[in-house]
Amino acid sequence: MSKSEAGPGVDTVQAAGGVVWRRRDGEVQVLLVHRPKYDDWTLPKGKLEPGESHEEAAEREVREETGLRCDLGPELIESHYADGKGRPKVVRYWMMSVRDGSFAPNDEVDEVRWQAVGKAARALTYPRDVPVLDSFQRELHRSDRP
């Protein structure tokens, strides 16, 4: 973990998550999660556990929050911000396609919504999440080319 400008001895919080997506009736949709603790709409993500890679954390966090087992696709951009305790935080994201599973409300997430990308971008609580969706769209268009 890296030190940051927040001061000596302050480690950067490492987290990972995914833009879970599907095509439904020809439309690309992404999955947003609602966290009742914060009353927010965001992308599924969470902190790394000791010894866990970012990729492992992304898969685990998405599974824990959404009930979905997903396959990792290309890595997207990182998000950098200060967490609720003022610590620097970096979240790495991947495109993720659903393999199986289903959502059931849990302690962290009480609702999920599949939404078209543009609508999802407007529904996100944090503006810092929008560039992640932009990165997703760029990668999706790149992979759709022959």
Secondary structure, DSSP 4 states (H G I P E B T S, - for coil): --EETTEEEEEPEEEEEEEEEEEETTEEEEEEEEETTTTEEE--EEEPPTT--HHHHHHHHHHHHHSEEEEEEEEEEEEEEE-TTS-EEEEEEEEEEEEEE-----SS-SEEEEEEHHHHHHH-S-GGGHHHHHHHHHHHHHHH--
